[in-house]
């Protein structure tokens, strides 16, 4: 019997555990920063955003098995295309909502003219 590899990469138990531990650490770091509250809000927000980006990269590598190999090139391109479409949709929606909010602002009342 022959088995065919259809481009699906499977990780080992060790790689799944490493991905899980790294994800858990990044989550706990973010949680700890918020709970401790000893850093300025801008610093905490920056650290949480950095941890979130690292969390995305860890999960894409260890769980989705996306990397720079030639077998994953199309999957990465589809992911990038999806991210571009999402950025256009979210950006366009925010732009439309902003312009609508500006146009819905009440106009200042003009002073009545005395006769």
N, CA, C and O of each residue as an XYZ file, in Angstrom:
460
protein
N       0.834     -1.171      0.000
C       0.000      0.000      0.000
C       0.882      1.238      0.000
O       1.859      1.317      0.745
N       0.528      2.208     -0.845
C       1.290      3.441     -0.927
C       0.539      4.548     -0.208
O      -0.688      4.635     -0.251
N       1.315      5.383      0.448
C       0.714      6.568      1.065
C       1.227      7.781      0.313
O       2.394      7.842     -0.074
N       0.359      8.727      0.115
C       0.725      9.930     -0.616
C       0.670     11.123      0.321
O      -0.279     11.294      1.085
N       1.699     11.935      0.246
C       1.729     13.165      1.018
C       1.093     14.260      0.176
O       1.583     14.589     -0.904
N       0.019     14.811      0.667
C      -0.680     15.852     -0.070
C      -0.292     17.240      0.409
O      -1.118     18.153      0.381
N       0.920     17.414      0.837
C       1.408     18.721      1.250
C       1.028     19.108      2.667
O       1.303     20.230      3.093
N       0.410     18.214      3.395
C       0.017     18.525      4.765
C       1.178     18.227      5.694
O       1.611     17.081      5.810
N       1.676     19.252      6.350
C       2.778     19.071      7.289
C       2.206     18.730      8.654
O       1.266     19.374      9.122
N       2.771     17.724      9.284
C       2.326     17.329     10.615
C       3.492     17.488     11.569
O       4.615     17.076     11.279
N       3.208     18.089     12.707
C       4.253     18.298     13.682
C       4.345     17.134     14.643
O       3.452     16.290     14.717
N       5.429     17.107     15.369
C       5.616     16.079     16.377
C       4.939     16.531     17.666
O       4.553     17.690     17.817
N       4.811     15.599     18.572
C       4.232     15.924     19.873
C       5.078     16.981     20.568
O       4.553     17.875     21.232
N       6.390     16.868     20.408
C       7.294     17.833     21.036
C       7.064     19.245     20.492
O       7.056     20.209     21.257
N       6.877     19.370     19.174
C       6.659     20.706     18.602
C       5.309     21.276     19.033
O       5.193     22.478     19.269
N       4.285     20.419     19.136
C       2.991     20.895     19.627
C       3.089     21.360     21.083
O       2.514     22.385     21.448
N       3.805     20.616     21.902
C       3.970     21.008     23.299
C       4.772     22.301     23.426
O       4.454     23.156     24.253
N       5.813     22.441     22.601
C       6.599     23.671     22.617
C       5.736     24.863     22.204
O       5.803     25.922     22.828
N       4.931     24.696     21.163
C       4.024     25.760     20.734
C       3.027     26.111     21.812
O       2.735     27.285     22.041
N       2.496     25.085     22.483
C       1.539     25.321     23.568
C       2.183     26.076     24.723
O       1.595     27.020     25.251
N       3.385     25.670     25.117
C       4.079     26.319     26.234
C       4.410     27.770     25.880
O       4.228     28.661     26.709
N       4.894     28.017     24.660
C       5.199     29.387     24.259
C       3.928     30.248     24.234
O       3.951     31.398     24.674
N       2.832     29.699     23.724
C       1.565     30.433     23.705
C       1.093     30.729     25.121
O       0.612     31.826     25.403
N       1.227     29.761     26.003
C       0.826     29.947     27.391
C       1.668     31.028     28.071
O       1.137     31.865     28.801
N       2.973     31.007     27.833
C       3.863     32.020     28.427
C       3.497     33.407     27.931
O       3.429     34.347     28.723
N       3.256     33.552     26.620
C       2.906     34.858     26.070
C       1.576     35.358     26.627
O       1.415     36.551     26.885
N       0.632     34.450     26.809
C      -0.653     34.824     27.390
C      -0.483     35.253     28.840
O      -1.049     36.263     29.259
N       0.282     34.503     29.600
C       0.491     34.837     31.013
C       1.262     36.139     31.186
O       1.008     36.884     32.132
N       2.202     36.424     30.285
C       2.934     37.696     30.347
C       1.969     38.859     30.149
O       2.008     39.836     30.898
N       1.106     38.756     29.147
C       0.122     39.820     28.908
C      -0.813     39.975     30.099
O      -1.081     41.090     30.546
N      -1.305     38.863     30.606
C      -2.208     38.893     31.759
C      -1.511     39.510     32.973
O      -2.095     40.334     33.676
N      -0.263     39.108     33.213
C       0.491     39.634     34.347
C       0.733     41.129     34.244
O       0.661     41.839     35.246
N       1.021     41.618     33.035
C       1.232     43.060     32.856
C      -0.022     43.852     33.205
O       0.058     44.908     33.831
N      -1.163     43.345     32.804
C      -2.416     44.048     33.086
C      -2.752     43.965     34.568
O      -3.144     44.968     35.166
N      -2.607     42.795     35.169
C      -2.965     42.620     36.571
C      -2.040     43.393     37.501
O      -2.485     43.935     38.513
N      -0.756     43.445     37.165
C       0.188     44.158     38.028
C      -0.071     45.661     37.959
O      -0.088     46.338     38.987
N      -0.271     46.176     36.764
C      -0.626     47.583     36.598
C       0.438     48.571     37.015
O       0.112     49.729     37.277
N       1.692     48.174     37.088
C       2.734     49.077     37.560
C       3.435     49.828     36.431
O       4.282     50.682     36.695
N       3.100     49.527     35.191
C       3.709     50.208     34.060
C       2.715     51.205     33.480
O       1.505     51.035     33.632
N       3.218     52.245     32.814
C       2.301     53.194     32.170
C       1.448     52.480     31.120
O       1.843     51.448     30.577
N       0.282     53.042     30.849
C      -0.667     52.406     29.926
C      -0.057     52.204     28.542
O      -0.285     51.171     27.912
N       0.714     53.175     28.064
C       1.313     53.057     26.729
C       2.326     51.912     26.685
O       2.392     51.181     25.696
N       3.107     51.755     27.738
C       4.086     50.673     27.801
C       3.381     49.324     27.851
O       3.772     48.384     27.159
N       2.343     49.235     28.670
C       1.580     47.987     28.786
C       0.934     47.633     27.451
O       0.977     46.479     27.026
N       0.341     48.612     26.795
C      -0.296     48.365     25.503
C       0.721     47.900     24.466
O       0.452     46.970     23.705
N       1.885     48.542     24.434
C       2.938     48.136     23.502
C       3.407     46.714     23.752
O       3.625     45.952     22.809
N       3.563     46.356     25.013
C       3.998     44.999     25.355
C       2.933     43.971     24.987
O       3.261     42.882     24.518
N       1.660     44.308     25.196
C       0.573     43.381     24.856
C       0.492     43.192     23.349
O       0.295     42.074     22.872
N       0.644     44.286     22.590
C       0.627     44.167     21.127
C       1.804     43.318     20.655
O       1.635     42.474     19.775
N       2.982     43.522     21.218
C       4.154     42.718     20.843
C       3.925     41.241     21.178
O       4.258     40.363     20.382
N       3.362     40.974     22.346
C       3.072     39.590     22.728
C       2.019     38.976     21.808
O       2.087     37.788     21.489
N       1.050     39.776     21.384
C       0.013     39.271     20.482
C       0.596     38.910     19.118
O       0.238     37.885     18.537
N       1.489     39.750     18.610
C       2.131     39.453     17.322
C       2.978     38.194     17.438
O       2.950     37.338     16.553
N       3.734     38.078     18.532
C       4.522     36.858     18.750
C       3.618     35.630     18.876
O       3.948     34.555     18.374
N       2.487     35.797     19.543
C       1.524     34.701     19.694
C       1.014     34.231     18.328
O       0.893     33.030     18.088
N       0.718     35.177     17.440
C       0.269     34.830     16.093
C       1.358     34.065     15.357
O       1.082     33.046     14.724
N       2.592     34.549     15.434
C       3.698     33.873     14.746
C       3.942     32.474     15.304
O       4.172     31.532     14.545
N       3.891     32.338     16.631
C       4.075     31.019     17.249
C       2.997     30.053     16.777
O       3.299     28.915     16.416
N       1.739     30.497     16.777
C       0.654     29.603     16.390
C       0.697     29.267     14.906
O       0.384     28.142     14.514
N       1.086     30.241     14.072
C       1.189     29.937     12.643
C       2.303     28.935     12.377
O       2.176     28.091     11.491
N       3.382     29.019     13.127
C       4.496     28.096     12.900
C       4.238     26.709     13.499
O       4.385     25.697     12.813
N       3.855     26.666     14.774
C       3.754     25.377     15.456
C       2.446     24.638     15.207
O       2.429     23.407     15.222
N       1.345     25.360     14.978
C       0.058     24.693     14.825
C      -0.432     24.664     13.379
O      -1.015     23.670     12.946
N      -0.205     25.737     12.632
C      -0.609     25.750     11.225
C       0.508     25.295     10.299
O       0.276     25.046      9.116
N       1.712     25.186     10.829
C       2.882     24.701     10.093
C       3.193     25.562      8.876
O       3.618     25.048      7.842
N       2.984     26.863      8.995
C       3.328     27.785      7.918
C       4.760     28.240      8.119
O       5.120     28.760      9.176
N       5.567     28.040      7.099
C       6.952     28.473      7.147
C       7.383     28.885      5.748
O       6.541     29.055      4.866
N       8.671     29.045      5.538
C       9.180     29.516      4.250
C       9.486     28.387      3.269
O      10.080     28.635      2.219
N       9.101     27.176      3.581
C       9.394     26.070      2.677
C       8.569     26.190      1.404
O       7.509     26.816      1.395
N       9.059     25.590      0.340
C       8.368     25.693     -0.942
C       7.009     25.014     -0.912
O       6.104     25.414     -1.645
N       6.850     24.000     -0.084
C       5.556     23.311     -0.005
C       4.483     24.168      0.644
O       3.294     23.918      0.447
N       4.878     25.169      1.412
C       3.921     26.037      2.097
C       3.737     27.379      1.404
O       2.994     28.228      1.898
N       4.396     27.587      0.273
C       4.363     28.892     -0.385
C       2.941     29.332     -0.725
O       2.589     30.487     -0.483
N       2.125     28.453     -1.275
C       0.759     28.822     -1.645
C      -0.098     29.111     -0.424
O      -0.933     30.016     -0.451
N       0.099     28.356      0.640
C      -0.656     28.622      1.867
C      -0.318     29.990      2.443
O      -1.199     30.706      2.919
N       0.961     30.348      2.398
C       1.378     31.651      2.900
C       0.817     32.761      2.013
O       0.394     33.803      2.514
N       0.812     32.541      0.700
C       0.266     33.553     -0.212
C      -1.233     33.742      0.010
O      -1.724     34.869     -0.033
N      -1.960     32.661      0.245
C      -3.387     32.769      0.532
C      -3.598     33.525      1.841
O      -4.503     34.354      1.937
N      -2.780     33.249      2.836
C      -2.877     33.959      4.113
C      -2.625     35.449      3.922
O      -3.370     36.277      4.448
N      -1.585     35.795      3.178
C      -1.287     37.208      2.941
C      -2.418     37.890      2.175
O      -2.794     39.016      2.502
N      -2.962     37.222      1.162
C      -4.084     37.780      0.416
C      -5.278     38.013      1.346
O      -5.937     39.050      1.268
N      -5.548     37.060      2.210
C      -6.651     37.204      3.166
C      -6.419     38.382      4.098
O      -7.349     39.138      4.381
N      -5.192     38.548      4.579
C      -4.878     39.674      5.470
C      -5.044     41.013      4.755
O      -5.502     41.985      5.355
N      -4.672     41.065      3.474
C      -4.836     42.298      2.699
C      -6.317     42.626      2.538
O      -6.720     43.777      2.703
N      -7.131     41.618      2.215
C      -8.569     41.841      2.062
C      -9.188     42.305      3.385
O     -10.014     43.216      3.397
N      -8.792     41.685      4.487
C      -9.306     42.091      5.800
C      -8.897     43.523      6.117
O      -9.696     44.291      6.651
N      -7.647     43.893      5.790
C      -7.191     45.263      6.040
C      -8.011     46.260      5.222
O      -8.380     47.317      5.731
N      -8.298     45.934      3.961
C      -9.135     46.820      3.149
C     -10.543     46.935      3.721
O     -11.098     48.032      3.793
N     -11.115     45.820      4.122
C     -12.471     45.848      4.666
C     -12.544     46.641      5.968
O     -13.427     47.482      6.136
N     -11.632     46.380      6.874
C     -11.647     47.087      8.160
C     -11.308     48.557      7.955
O     -11.976     49.429      8.510
N     -10.272     48.843      7.159
C      -9.900     50.234      6.902
C     -11.013     51.005      6.210
O     -11.304     52.141      6.584
N     -11.635     50.401      5.206
C     -12.739     51.052      4.506
C     -13.926     51.290      5.412
O     -14.562     52.342      5.349
N     -14.226     50.320      6.253
C     -15.342     50.475      7.187
C     -15.074     51.603      8.174
O     -15.956     52.422      8.431
N     -13.871     51.654      8.725
C     -13.531     52.735      9.658
C     -13.573     54.095      8.978
O     -14.020     55.075      9.573
N     -13.107     54.160      7.727
C     -13.123     55.408      6.973
C     -14.565     55.874      6.744
O     -14.882     57.046      6.945
N     -15.419     54.964      6.331
C     -16.827     55.303      6.095
C     -17.498     55.737      7.400
O     -18.235     56.723      7.418
N     -17.250     55.011      8.480
C     -17.862     55.368      9.769
C     -17.378     56.737     10.242
O     -18.165     57.521     10.773
N     -16.091     57.032     10.053
C     -15.542     58.328     10.453
C     -16.192     59.454      9.655
O     -16.623     60.455     10.227
N     -16.262     59.290      8.335
C     -16.867     60.328      7.501
C     -18.350     60.499      7.809
O     -18.861     61.619      7.801
N     -19.034     59.408      8.078
C     -20.453     59.505      8.420
C     -20.636     60.240      9.746
O     -21.542     61.062      9.880
N     -19.788     59.952     10.716
C     -19.883     60.625     12.017
C     -19.639     62.125     11.866
O     -20.315     62.929     12.507
N     -18.686     62.503     11.028
C     -18.407     63.931     10.823
C     -19.593     64.611     10.157
O     -19.967     65.720     10.536
N     -20.187     63.951      9.163
C     -21.304     64.548      8.433
C     -22.590     64.592      9.260
O     -23.492     65.370      8.949
N     -22.686     63.785     10.291
C     -23.880     63.767     11.124
C     -23.812     64.746     12.298
O     -24.775     64.871     13.054
N     -22.684     65.438     12.454
C     -22.543     66.394     13.545
C     -23.528     67.538     13.339
O     -23.770     67.960     12.209
N     -24.096     68.040     14.440
C     -25.041     69.151     14.290
C     -24.335     70.414     13.806
O     -23.212     70.711     14.215
N     -25.001     71.134     12.947
C     -24.459     72.389     12.432
C     -24.689     73.480     13.473
O     -25.714     73.464     14.156
N     -23.764     74.424     13.612
C     -23.975     75.513     14.579
C     -25.145     76.381     14.125
O     -25.313     76.660     12.938
N     -25.938     76.795     15.088
C     -27.082     77.661     14.803
C     -26.582     79.057     14.470
O     -25.708     79.586     15.157
N     -27.119     79.646     13.440
C     -26.740     81.008     13.100
C     -27.509     81.982     13.971
O     -28.611     81.681     14.430
N     -26.942     83.118     14.190
C     -27.551     84.151     15.031
C     -28.758     84.738     14.295
O     -28.650     85.088     13.120
N     -29.899     84.850     14.967
C     -31.052     85.459     14.297
C     -30.801     86.951     14.058
O     -30.240     87.653     14.900
N     -31.222     87.392     12.921
C     -31.040     88.814     12.576
C     -32.157     89.635     13.209
O     -33.322     89.242     13.164
N     -31.803     90.773     13.797
C     -32.815     91.644     14.407
C     -33.409     92.561     13.354
O     -32.687     93.039     12.479
N     -34.703     92.818     13.417
C     -35.383     93.656     12.427
C     -35.523     95.029     12.924
O     -36.072     95.884     12.229
